[in-house]
């Protein structure tokens, strides 16, 4: 979720749509909003309400400084984990 907010703020339905376009990463709004609430409580995202041209105001989510730091740390750990699994599977360096 933090990676989706790296390039700018988004509202919930945008996040659901974007994840739905990635094979294997579909998520429902019922799962997304509790996750976003937890990220907000933990200080990893910030929110702001904005008027919508096509309905009620929307809550936009943006990566906080703490969230950017957490994303950076996760990215390093994910690469380490991926490389370890690839090594065990014998796929290191394969396309």
Secondary structure, DSSP 4 states (H G I P E B T S, - for coil): -HHHHTTS-EEHHHHHHHHHTSTT----HHHHHHHHHHHHHTTSEEEEEEEETTEEEEEEEEE-HHHHHHHHHHHHHHHHHHHHHHHHHT-TT--
